[in-house]
Structures are given as C-alpha cells and as structure tokens.
C-alpha cells in the first residue's frame, strides 16, 4: 500500500470519487461497453495500487440491454485515505480567501 502522501500525489479526483462510492457498497453500472472499459481501466489501476481487496465485473442482460456491473471491496486503509482527503478538503474550503 502506498502512503497517504503518495495517494494524494497520484490519485485522480475520479479515483477518489470511485473509491468513495465503492467503499459505501455502491454498484457502478454502465449500459455502454466503452464507458465500462474506461471504468475497468480505473478499477485495474486502483487494484494495482492495492486499494481494492476484491473487484468484480459482470454483465447482465436487462430488457435487451447489456449492462456492465462493477462491485468491489475497498481496503480499509484506502477508505481511511478517502475520508482523510475529504476532511482536509472541507477544512480548506472553510478557510477565508486571501484579500488582495
């Protein structure tokens, strides 16, 4: 697992959003294969960084439409990084803007 400082330096905003959704047990779904492939690349990156304990992708056929479904279990350390980043962002948002 990378350090929190490395996480902040390397993680894209979308990585943090996806980790947040997955850590809450959200299922991410696409009815477009191209969009699903983009998500698969992101999931692969998060998995390589060891932020995910398990990740699955499966396809469902619903009313003639093929859905690509992603589920994952986020490593507790990665969940802590996401929470810490969110808390820091809130603190920064509340700081007064410099007056010129």
Biopython code that builds the backbone (N, CA, C, O; Angstrom):
import numpy as np
from Bio.PDB.StructureBuilder import StructureBuilder

atoms = [
    (1, "UNK", "N", (0.853, -1.184, 0.000)),
    (1, "UNK", "CA", (0.000, 0.000, 0.000)),
    (1, "UNK", "C", (0.891, 1.237, 0.000)),
    (1, "UNK", "O", (1.885, 1.303, 0.724)),
    (2, "UNK", "N", (0.523, 2.204, -0.815)),
    (2, "UNK", "CA", (1.288, 3.444, -0.857)),
    (2, "UNK", "C", (0.912, 4.314, 0.342)),
    (2, "UNK", "O", (-0.113, 4.090, 0.986)),
    (3, "UNK", "N", (1.740, 5.296, 0.631)),
    (3, "UNK", "CA", (1.481, 6.195, 1.751)),
    (3, "UNK", "C", (0.367, 7.183, 1.382)),
    (3, "UNK", "O", (-0.010, 7.316, 0.218)),
    (4, "UNK", "N", (-0.140, 7.861, 2.397)),
    (4, "UNK", "CA", (-1.174, 8.870, 2.165)),
    (4, "UNK", "C", (-0.647, 9.988, 1.277)),
    (4, "UNK", "O", (-1.363, 10.480, 0.405)),
    (5, "UNK", "N", (0.587, 10.386, 1.491)),
    (5, "UNK", "CA", (1.175, 11.445, 0.681)),
    (5, "UNK", "C", (1.269, 11.022, -0.788)),
    (5, "UNK", "O", (0.990, 11.818, -1.685)),
    (6, "UNK", "N", (1.662, 9.774, -1.030)),
    (6, "UNK", "CA", (1.705, 9.249, -2.403)),
    (6, "UNK", "C", (0.302, 9.188, -2.991)),
    (6, "UNK", "O", (0.098, 9.495, -4.166)),
    (7, "UNK", "N", (-0.656, 8.791, -2.172)),
    (7, "UNK", "CA", (-2.051, 8.730, -2.604)),
    (7, "UNK", "C", (-2.508, 10.096, -3.109)),
    (7, "UNK", "O", (-3.100, 10.199, -4.183)),
    (8, "UNK", "N", (-2.233, 11.146, -2.330)),
    (8, "UNK", "CA", (-2.640, 12.488, -2.737)),
    (8, "UNK", "C", (-1.935, 12.928, -4.011)),
    (8, "UNK", "O", (-2.527, 13.591, -4.862)),
    (9, "UNK", "N", (-0.677, 12.559, -4.134)),
    (9, "UNK", "CA", (0.092, 12.974, -5.305)),
    (9, "UNK", "C", (-0.347, 12.240, -6.576)),
    (9, "UNK", "O", (-0.301, 12.814, -7.664)),
    (10, "UNK", "N", (-0.764, 10.996, -6.451)),
    (10, "UNK", "CA", (-1.025, 10.165, -7.626)),
    (10, "UNK", "C", (-2.499, 9.986, -7.982)),
    (10, "UNK", "O", (-2.833, 9.777, -9.149)),
    (11, "UNK", "N", (-3.370, 10.066, -7.002)),
    (11, "UNK", "CA", (-4.783, 9.771, -7.251)),
    (11, "UNK", "C", (-5.451, 10.896, -8.038)),
    (11, "UNK", "O", (-5.261, 12.077, -7.748)),
    (12, "UNK", "N", (-6.226, 10.506, -9.023)),
    (12, "UNK", "CA", (-7.053, 11.464, -9.746)),
    (12, "UNK", "C", (-8.325, 11.702, -8.931)),
    (12, "UNK", "O", (-8.719, 10.872, -8.112)),
    (13, "UNK", "N", (-8.948, 12.831, -9.169)),
    (13, "UNK", "CA", (-10.205, 13.120, -8.486)),
    (13, "UNK", "C", (-11.233, 12.024, -8.704)),
    (13, "UNK", "O", (-11.966, 11.660, -7.785)),
    (14, "UNK", "N", (-11.284, 11.503, -9.912)),
    (14, "UNK", "CA", (-12.247, 10.433, -10.219)),
    (14, "UNK", "C", (-11.911, 9.147, -9.466)),
    (14, "UNK", "O", (-12.813, 8.394, -9.097)),
    (15, "UNK", "N", (-10.618, 8.887, -9.234)),
    (15, "UNK", "CA", (-10.227, 7.719, -8.433)),
    (15, "UNK", "C", (-10.822, 7.826, -7.034)),
    (15, "UNK", "O", (-11.371, 6.860, -6.504)),
    (16, "UNK", "N", (-10.707, 9.008, -6.448)),
    (16, "UNK", "CA", (-11.211, 9.217, -5.096)),
    (16, "UNK", "C", (-12.724, 9.087, -5.064)),
    (16, "UNK", "O", (-13.281, 8.510, -4.130)),
    (17, "UNK", "N", (-13.395, 9.623, -6.084)),
    (17, "UNK", "CA", (-14.852, 9.507, -6.146)),
    (17, "UNK", "C", (-15.278, 8.047, -6.254)),
    (17, "UNK", "O", (-16.203, 7.614, -5.567)),
    (18, "UNK", "N", (-14.603, 7.286, -7.119)),
    (18, "UNK", "CA", (-14.946, 5.874, -7.311)),
    (18, "UNK", "C", (-14.660, 5.073, -6.040)),
    (18, "UNK", "O", (-15.467, 4.234, -5.640)),
    (19, "UNK", "N", (-13.525, 5.328, -5.410)),
    (19, "UNK", "CA", (-13.232, 4.643, -4.147)),
    (19, "UNK", "C", (-14.294, 4.940, -3.101)),
    (19, "UNK", "O", (-14.700, 4.053, -2.350)),
    (20, "UNK", "N", (-14.739, 6.183, -3.053)),
    (20, "UNK", "CA", (-15.784, 6.554, -2.101)),
    (20, "UNK", "C", (-17.072, 5.774, -2.376)),
    (20, "UNK", "O", (-17.670, 5.210, -1.459)),
    (21, "UNK", "N", (-17.488, 5.746, -3.626)),
    (21, "UNK", "CA", (-18.712, 5.011, -3.973)),
    (21, "UNK", "C", (-18.581, 3.530, -3.622)),
    (21, "UNK", "O", (-19.473, 2.949, -3.004)),
    (22, "UNK", "N", (-17.473, 2.932, -4.018)),
    (22, "UNK", "CA", (-17.284, 1.507, -3.773)),
    (22, "UNK", "C", (-17.189, 1.192, -2.284)),
    (22, "UNK", "O", (-17.679, 0.156, -1.834)),
    (23, "UNK", "N", (-16.559, 2.082, -1.519)),
    (23, "UNK", "CA", (-16.429, 1.829, -0.080)),
    (23, "UNK", "C", (-17.777, 1.883, 0.627)),
    (23, "UNK", "O", (-17.937, 1.332, 1.716)),
    (24, "UNK", "N", (-18.746, 2.550, 0.003)),
    (24, "UNK", "CA", (-20.104, 2.605, 0.554)),
    (24, "UNK", "C", (-20.958, 1.429, 0.083)),
    (24, "UNK", "O", (-22.131, 1.326, 0.443)),
    (25, "UNK", "N", (-20.370, 0.548, -0.718)),
    (25, "UNK", "CA", (-21.113, -0.595, -1.221)),
    (25, "UNK", "C", (-21.910, -0.309, -2.477)),
    (25, "UNK", "O", (-22.748, -1.118, -2.876)),
    (26, "UNK", "N", (-21.662, 0.827, -3.106)),
    (26, "UNK", "CA", (-22.372, 1.174, -4.331)),
    (26, "UNK", "C", (-21.960, 0.231, -5.459)),
    (26, "UNK", "O", (-20.806, -0.187, -5.548)),
    (27, "UNK", "N", (-22.908, -0.088, -6.301)),
    (27, "UNK", "CA", (-22.653, -0.860, -7.513)),
    (27, "UNK", "C", (-22.606, 0.148, -8.658)),
    (27, "UNK", "O", (-23.520, 0.957, -8.819)),
    (28, "UNK", "N", (-21.543, 0.096, -9.448)),
    (28, "UNK", "CA", (-21.383, 1.024, -10.565)),
    (28, "UNK", "C", (-21.751, 0.286, -11.836)),
    (28, "UNK", "O", (-21.236, -0.800, -12.103)),
    (29, "UNK", "N", (-22.657, 0.882, -12.630)),
    (29, "UNK", "CA", (-23.208, 0.188, -13.796)),
    (29, "UNK", "C", (-23.173, 1.078, -15.033)),
    (29, "UNK", "O", (-23.365, 2.291, -14.952)),
    (30, "UNK", "N", (-22.925, 0.452, -16.170)),
    (30, "UNK", "CA", (-22.930, 1.139, -17.455)),
    (30, "UNK", "C", (-23.683, 0.296, -18.467)),
    (30, "UNK", "O", (-23.578, -0.930, -18.464)),
    (31, "UNK", "N", (-24.440, 0.952, -19.330)),
    (31, "UNK", "CA", (-25.079, 0.235, -20.438)),
    (31, "UNK", "C", (-24.328, 0.485, -21.745)),
    (31, "UNK", "O", (-24.844, 0.242, -22.836)),
    (32, "UNK", "N", (-23.095, 0.978, -21.603)),
    (32, "UNK", "CA", (-22.246, 1.292, -22.743)),
    (32, "UNK", "C", (-20.899, 0.607, -22.524)),
    (32, "UNK", "O", (-20.228, 0.865, -21.525)),
    (33, "UNK", "N", (-20.499, -0.264, -23.452)),
    (33, "UNK", "CA", (-19.263, -1.032, -23.285)),
    (33, "UNK", "C", (-18.024, -0.142, -23.225)),
    (33, "UNK", "O", (-17.092, -0.441, -22.479)),
    (34, "UNK", "N", (-17.996, 0.942, -23.993)),
    (34, "UNK", "CA", (-16.829, 1.829, -23.993)),
    (34, "UNK", "C", (-16.653, 2.483, -22.620)),
    (34, "UNK", "O", (-15.538, 2.554, -22.103)),
    (35, "UNK", "N", (-17.742, 2.957, -22.036)),
    (35, "UNK", "CA", (-17.672, 3.549, -20.696)),
    (35, "UNK", "C", (-17.248, 2.502, -19.666)),
    (35, "UNK", "O", (-16.481, 2.796, -18.749)),
    (36, "UNK", "N", (-17.748, 1.298, -19.824)),
    (36, "UNK", "CA", (-17.384, 0.213, -18.913)),
    (36, "UNK", "C", (-15.901, -0.116, -19.020)),
    (36, "UNK", "O", (-15.260, -0.419, -18.014)),
    (37, "UNK", "N", (-15.355, -0.059, -20.214)),
    (37, "UNK", "CA", (-13.927, -0.331, -20.392)),
    (37, "UNK", "C", (-13.069, 0.746, -19.730)),
    (37, "UNK", "O", (-12.001, 0.447, -19.195)),
    (38, "UNK", "N", (-13.532, 1.995, -19.764)),
    (38, "UNK", "CA", (-12.827, 3.075, -19.070)),
    (38, "UNK", "C", (-12.845, 2.816, -17.568)),
    (38, "UNK", "O", (-11.834, 2.995, -16.889)),
    (39, "UNK", "N", (-13.994, 2.394, -17.054)),
    (39, "UNK", "CA", (-14.085, 2.076, -15.624)),
    (39, "UNK", "C", (-13.200, 0.882, -15.295)),
    (39, "UNK", "O", (-12.570, 0.857, -14.237)),
    (40, "UNK", "N", (-13.142, -0.101, -16.174)),
    (40, "UNK", "CA", (-12.293, -1.265, -15.922)),
    (40, "UNK", "C", (-10.834, -0.851, -15.800)),
    (40, "UNK", "O", (-10.114, -1.371, -14.948)),
    (41, "UNK", "N", (-10.392, 0.071, -16.633)),
    (41, "UNK", "CA", (-9.016, 0.567, -16.542)),
    (41, "UNK", "C", (-8.783, 1.248, -15.195)),
    (41, "UNK", "O", (-7.726, 1.082, -14.586)),
    (42, "UNK", "N", (-9.770, 2.012, -14.733)),
    (42, "UNK", "CA", (-9.647, 2.681, -13.438)),
    (42, "UNK", "C", (-9.609, 1.645, -12.309)),
    (42, "UNK", "O", (-8.786, 1.746, -11.399)),
    (43, "UNK", "N", (-10.484, 0.671, -12.370)),
    (43, "UNK", "CA", (-10.507, -0.393, -11.362)),
    (43, "UNK", "C", (-9.165, -1.128, -11.346)),
    (43, "UNK", "O", (-8.639, -1.444, -10.280)),
    (44, "UNK", "N", (-8.619, -1.397, -12.527)),
    (44, "UNK", "CA", (-7.317, -2.075, -12.613)),
    (44, "UNK", "C", (-6.225, -1.246, -11.945)),
    (44, "UNK", "O", (-5.381, -1.795, -11.236)),
    (45, "UNK", "N", (-6.231, 0.083, -12.164)),
    (45, "UNK", "CA", (-5.241, 0.956, -11.525)),
    (45, "UNK", "C", (-5.390, 0.938, -10.002)),
    (45, "UNK", "O", (-4.401, 0.842, -9.276)),
    (46, "UNK", "N", (-6.623, 1.029, -9.532)),
    (46, "UNK", "CA", (-6.871, 1.008, -8.094)),
    (46, "UNK", "C", (-6.463, -0.327, -7.489)),
    (46, "UNK", "O", (-5.954, -0.379, -6.369)),
    (47, "UNK", "N", (-6.688, -1.397, -8.226)),
    (47, "UNK", "CA", (-6.306, -2.725, -7.762)),
    (47, "UNK", "C", (-4.784, -2.862, -7.718)),
    (47, "UNK", "O", (-4.237, -3.412, -6.761)),
    (48, "UNK", "N", (-4.108, -2.369, -8.739)),
    (48, "UNK", "CA", (-2.642, -2.415, -8.780)),
    (48, "UNK", "C", (-2.038, -1.635, -7.620)),
    (48, "UNK", "O", (-1.008, -2.030, -7.073)),
    (49, "UNK", "N", (-2.673, -0.533, -7.246)),
    (49, "UNK", "CA", (-2.215, 0.271, -6.108)),
    (49, "UNK", "C", (-2.590, -0.375, -4.766)),
    (49, "UNK", "O", (-2.277, 0.163, -3.704)),
    (50, "UNK", "N", (-3.256, -1.519, -4.824)),
    (50, "UNK", "CA", (-3.686, -2.286, -3.648)),
    (50, "UNK", "C", (-4.729, -1.552, -2.812)),
    (50, "UNK", "O", (-4.787, -1.719, -1.594)),
    (51, "UNK", "N", (-5.545, -0.746, -3.466)),
    (51, "UNK", "CA", (-6.647, -0.081, -2.776)),
    (51, "UNK", "C", (-7.885, -0.971, -2.701)),
    (51, "UNK", "O", (-8.795, -0.703, -1.916)),
    (52, "UNK", "N", (-7.923, -2.008, -3.497)),
    (52, "UNK", "CA", (-9.083, -2.897, -3.527)),
    (52, "UNK", "C", (-8.695, -4.283, -3.031)),
    (52, "UNK", "O", (-7.658, -4.825, -3.414)),
    (53, "UNK", "N", (-9.535, -4.846, -2.179)),
    (53, "UNK", "CA", (-9.314, -6.214, -1.730)),
    (53, "UNK", "C", (-9.887, -7.213, -2.726)),
    (53, "UNK", "O", (-9.359, -8.310, -2.910)),
    (54, "UNK", "N", (-10.980, -6.807, -3.363)),
    (54, "UNK", "CA", (-11.624, -7.657, -4.365)),
    (54, "UNK", "C", (-12.405, -6.755, -5.311)),
    (54, "UNK", "O", (-13.014, -5.771, -4.890)),
    (55, "UNK", "N", (-12.380, -7.098, -6.578)),
    (55, "UNK", "CA", (-13.158, -6.345, -7.569)),
    (55, "UNK", "C", (-13.741, -7.336, -8.569)),
    (55, "UNK", "O", (-13.085, -8.292, -8.982)),
    (56, "UNK", "N", (-14.986, -7.083, -8.943)),
    (56, "UNK", "CA", (-15.627, -7.944, -9.939)),
    (56, "UNK", "C", (-16.326, -7.089, -10.988)),
    (56, "UNK", "O", (-16.802, -5.986, -10.721)),
    (57, "UNK", "N", (-16.364, -7.647, -12.186)),
    (57, "UNK", "CA", (-17.135, -7.056, -13.279)),
    (57, "UNK", "C", (-17.947, -8.193, -13.881)),
    (57, "UNK", "O", (-17.417, -9.249, -14.226)),
    (58, "UNK", "N", (-19.220, -7.953, -13.994)),
    (58, "UNK", "CA", (-20.049, -8.938, -14.684)),
    (58, "UNK", "C", (-21.034, -8.217, -15.585)),
    (58, "UNK", "O", (-21.224, -7.005, -15.484)),
    (59, "UNK", "N", (-21.647, -8.975, -16.457)),
    (59, "UNK", "CA", (-22.608, -8.410, -17.402)),
    (59, "UNK", "C", (-23.984, -8.993, -17.117)),
    (59, "UNK", "O", (-24.136, -10.181, -16.833)),
    (60, "UNK", "N", (-24.971, -8.125, -17.203)),
    (60, "UNK", "CA", (-26.371, -8.525, -17.056)),
    (60, "UNK", "C", (-27.119, -8.095, -18.307)),
    (60, "UNK", "O", (-26.882, -7.015, -18.849)),
    (61, "UNK", "N", (-28.007, -8.939, -18.750)),
    (61, "UNK", "CA", (-28.890, -8.573, -19.853)),
    (61, "UNK", "C", (-30.243, -8.233, -19.243)),
    (61, "UNK", "O", (-30.899, -9.085, -18.643)),
    (62, "UNK", "N", (-30.659, -6.960, -19.406)),
    (62, "UNK", "CA", (-31.930, -6.492, -18.836)),
    (62, "UNK", "C", (-32.749, -5.840, -19.943)),
    (62, "UNK", "O", (-32.336, -4.839, -20.530)),
    (63, "UNK", "N", (-33.886, -6.407, -20.214)),
    (63, "UNK", "CA", (-34.781, -5.866, -21.240)),
    (63, "UNK", "C", (-34.059, -5.634, -22.566)),
    (63, "UNK", "O", (-34.284, -4.633, -23.246)),
    (64, "UNK", "N", (-33.199, -6.568, -22.913)),
    (64, "UNK", "CA", (-32.491, -6.490, -24.184)),
    (64, "UNK", "C", (-31.276, -5.581, -24.183)),
    (64, "UNK", "O", (-30.641, -5.396, -25.221)),
    (65, "UNK", "N", (-30.948, -5.016, -23.040)),
    (65, "UNK", "CA", (-29.796, -4.115, -22.933)),
    (65, "UNK", "C", (-28.723, -4.794, -22.086)),
    (65, "UNK", "O", (-29.011, -5.310, -21.006)),
    (66, "UNK", "N", (-27.493, -4.790, -22.577)),
    (66, "UNK", "CA", (-26.365, -5.377, -21.852)),
    (66, "UNK", "C", (-25.790, -4.340, -20.891)),
    (66, "UNK", "O", (-25.329, -3.279, -21.313)),
    (67, "UNK", "N", (-25.820, -4.652, -19.610)),
    (67, "UNK", "CA", (-25.269, -3.789, -18.568)),
    (67, "UNK", "C", (-23.963, -4.374, -18.061)),
    (67, "UNK", "O", (-23.841, -5.586, -17.891)),
    (68, "UNK", "N", (-22.989, -3.508, -17.822)),
    (68, "UNK", "CA", (-21.698, -3.887, -17.250)),
    (68, "UNK", "C", (-21.702, -3.399, -15.804)),
    (68, "UNK", "O", (-21.884, -2.210, -15.541)),
    (69, "UNK", "N", (-21.501, -4.323, -14.877)),
    (69, "UNK", "CA", (-21.693, -4.046, -13.461)),
    (69, "UNK", "C", (-20.372, -4.261, -12.711)),
    (69, "UNK", "O", (-19.722, -5.296, -12.855)),
    (70, "UNK", "N", (-19.994, -3.268, -11.915)),
    (70, "UNK", "CA", (-18.756, -3.319, -11.140)),
    (70, "UNK", "C", (-19.085, -3.278, -9.653)),
    (70, "UNK", "O", (-19.901, -2.475, -9.200)),
    (71, "UNK", "N", (-18.435, -4.156, -8.909)),
    (71, "UNK", "CA", (-18.535, -4.155, -7.458)),
    (71, "UNK", "C", (-17.133, -4.381, -6.903)),
    (71, "UNK", "O", (-16.309, -5.034, -7.543)),
    (72, "UNK", "N", (-16.860, -3.846, -5.720)),
    (72, "UNK", "CA", (-15.534, -4.029, -5.135)),
    (72, "UNK", "C", (-15.603, -3.846, -3.623)),
    (72, "UNK", "O", (-16.511, -3.219, -3.078)),
    (73, "UNK", "N", (-14.610, -4.420, -2.985)),
    (73, "UNK", "CA", (-14.379, -4.187, -1.557)),
    (73, "UNK", "C", (-13.103, -3.364, -1.460)),
    (73, "UNK", "O", (-12.041, -3.778, -1.926)),
    (74, "UNK", "N", (-13.228, -2.195, -0.849)),
    (74, "UNK", "CA", (-12.107, -1.267, -0.724)),
    (74, "UNK", "C", (-11.311, -1.612, 0.535)),
    (74, "UNK", "O", (-11.877, -1.878, 1.596)),
    (75, "UNK", "N", (-9.994, -1.602, 0.392)),
    (75, "UNK", "CA", (-9.118, -1.851, 1.530)),
    (75, "UNK", "C", (-9.399, -0.800, 2.610)),
    (75, "UNK", "O", (-9.557, 0.377, 2.287)),
    (76, "UNK", "N", (-9.464, -1.203, 3.881)),
    (76, "UNK", "CA", (-9.744, -0.229, 4.945)),
    (76, "UNK", "C", (-8.762, 0.945, 4.976)),
    (76, "UNK", "O", (-9.158, 2.062, 5.310)),
    (77, "UNK", "N", (-7.508, 0.720, 4.639)),
    (77, "UNK", "CA", (-6.531, 1.821, 4.610)),
    (77, "UNK", "C", (-6.917, 2.821, 3.524)),
    (77, "UNK", "O", (-6.847, 4.030, 3.746)),
    (78, "UNK", "N", (-7.321, 2.332, 2.358)),
    (78, "UNK", "CA", (-7.734, 3.227, 1.276)),
    (78, "UNK", "C", (-8.979, 4.010, 1.678)),
    (78, "UNK", "O", (-9.101, 5.189, 1.346)),
    (79, "UNK", "N", (-9.896, 3.370, 2.384)),
    (79, "UNK", "CA", (-11.088, 4.080, 2.868)),
    (79, "UNK", "C", (-10.691, 5.200, 3.816)),
    (79, "UNK", "O", (-11.286, 6.278, 3.794)),
    (80, "UNK", "N", (-9.692, 4.949, 4.645)),
    (80, "UNK", "CA", (-9.196, 5.970, 5.561)),
    (80, "UNK", "C", (-8.582, 7.135, 4.789)),
    (80, "UNK", "O", (-8.775, 8.295, 5.151)),
    (81, "UNK", "N", (-7.837, 6.822, 3.717)),
    (81, "UNK", "CA", (-7.253, 7.874, 2.882)),
    (81, "UNK", "C", (-8.346, 8.746, 2.266)),
    (81, "UNK", "O", (-8.226, 9.971, 2.248)),
    (82, "UNK", "N", (-9.405, 8.123, 1.765)),
    (82, "UNK", "CA", (-10.506, 8.873, 1.151)),
    (82, "UNK", "C", (-11.163, 9.781, 2.191)),
    (82, "UNK", "O", (-11.446, 10.947, 1.915)),
    (83, "UNK", "N", (-11.401, 9.242, 3.378)),
    (83, "UNK", "CA", (-12.031, 10.046, 4.438)),
    (83, "UNK", "C", (-11.136, 11.204, 4.855)),
    (83, "UNK", "O", (-11.615, 12.317, 5.072)),
    (84, "UNK", "N", (-9.840, 10.943, 4.968)),
    (84, "UNK", "CA", (-8.905, 11.998, 5.357)),
    (84, "UNK", "C", (-8.844, 13.086, 4.289)),
    (84, "UNK", "O", (-8.822, 14.273, 4.614)),
    (85, "UNK", "N", (-8.816, 12.691, 3.028)),
    (85, "UNK", "CA", (-8.792, 13.666, 1.929)),
    (85, "UNK", "C", (-10.060, 14.521, 1.946)),
    (85, "UNK", "O", (-9.998, 15.730, 1.723)),
    (86, "UNK", "N", (-11.204, 13.899, 2.208)),
    (86, "UNK", "CA", (-12.459, 14.650, 2.260)),
    (86, "UNK", "C", (-12.453, 15.647, 3.421)),
    (86, "UNK", "O", (-12.878, 16.792, 3.265)),
    (87, "UNK", "N", (-11.972, 15.210, 4.571)),
    (87, "UNK", "CA", (-11.925, 16.109, 5.733)),
    (87, "UNK", "C", (-10.983, 17.281, 5.475)),
    (87, "UNK", "O", (-11.284, 18.417, 5.841)),
    (88, "UNK", "N", (-9.847, 17.003, 4.846)),
    (88, "UNK", "CA", (-8.914, 18.082, 4.532)),
    (88, "UNK", "C", (-9.515, 19.058, 3.527)),
    (88, "UNK", "O", (-9.300, 20.266, 3.621)),
    (89, "UNK", "N", (-10.265, 18.532, 2.567)),
    (89, "UNK", "CA", (-10.900, 19.391, 1.555)),
    (89, "UNK", "C", (-11.936, 20.306, 2.206)),
    (89, "UNK", "O", (-12.035, 21.481, 1.854)),
    (90, "UNK", "N", (-12.698, 19.777, 3.143)),
    (90, "UNK", "CA", (-13.686, 20.605, 3.843)),
    (90, "UNK", "C", (-12.969, 21.701, 4.630)),
    (90, "UNK", "O", (-13.392, 22.857, 4.620)),
    (91, "UNK", "N", (-11.892, 21.336, 5.306)),
    (91, "UNK", "CA", (-11.146, 22.342, 6.076)),
    (91, "UNK", "C", (-10.614, 23.437, 5.162)),
    (91, "UNK", "O", (-10.687, 24.617, 5.504)),
    (92, "UNK", "N", (-10.084, 23.065, 4.012)),
    (92, "UNK", "CA", (-9.574, 24.065, 3.066)),
    (92, "UNK", "C", (-10.700, 24.950, 2.526)),
    (92, "UNK", "O", (-10.508, 26.149, 2.326)),
    (93, "UNK", "N", (-11.854, 24.365, 2.296)),
    (93, "UNK", "CA", (-12.986, 25.121, 1.757)),
    (93, "UNK", "C", (-13.496, 26.160, 2.742)),
    (93, "UNK", "O", (-14.100, 27.156, 2.342)),
    (94, "UNK", "N", (-13.261, 25.940, 4.002)),
    (94, "UNK", "CA", (-13.764, 26.863, 5.015)),
    (94, "UNK", "C", (-12.789, 27.979, 5.354)),
    (94, "UNK", "O", (-13.143, 28.934, 6.045)),
    (95, "UNK", "N", (-11.559, 27.856, 4.866)),
    (95, "UNK", "CA", (-10.590, 28.911, 5.123)),
    (95, "UNK", "C", (-10.971, 30.148, 4.317)),
    (95, "UNK", "O", (-11.374, 30.030, 3.160)),
    (96, "UNK", "N", (-10.850, 31.325, 4.910)),
    (96, "UNK", "CA", (-11.184, 32.541, 4.169)),
    (96, "UNK", "C", (-10.222, 32.739, 2.986)),
    (96, "UNK", "O", (-9.035, 32.420, 3.064)),
    (97, "UNK", "N", (-10.763, 33.265, 1.917)),
    (97, "UNK", "CA", (-9.941, 33.551, 0.744)),
    (97, "UNK", "C", (-9.068, 34.770, 1.038)),
    (97, "UNK", "O", (-9.500, 35.696, 1.724)),
    (98, "UNK", "N", (-7.834, 34.767, 0.515)),
    (98, "UNK", "CA", (-6.976, 35.938, 0.733)),
    (98, "UNK", "C", (-7.572, 37.187, 0.106)),
    (98, "UNK", "O", (-8.163, 37.130, -0.973)),
    (99, "UNK", "N", (-7.420, 38.281, 0.768)),
    (99, "UNK", "CA", (-7.934, 39.558, 0.273)),
    (99, "UNK", "C", (-6.759, 40.283, -0.387)),
    (99, "UNK", "O", (-5.705, 40.470, 0.220)),
    (100, "UNK", "N", (-6.964, 40.682, -1.634)),
    (100, "UNK", "CA", (-5.890, 41.361, -2.368)),
    (100, "UNK", "C", (-5.970, 42.854, -2.199)),
    (100, "UNK", "O", (-5.144, 43.582, -2.749)),
]
sb = StructureBuilder()
sb.init_structure("model")
sb.init_model(0)
sb.init_chain("A")
sb.init_seg("    ")
for serial, (resi, resn, name, xyz) in enumerate(atoms, 1):
    if name == "N":
        sb.init_residue(resn, " ", resi, " ")
    sb.init_atom(name, np.array(xyz, "f"), 0.0, 1.0, " ", f" {name:<3s}", serial, name[0])
structure = sb.get_structure()
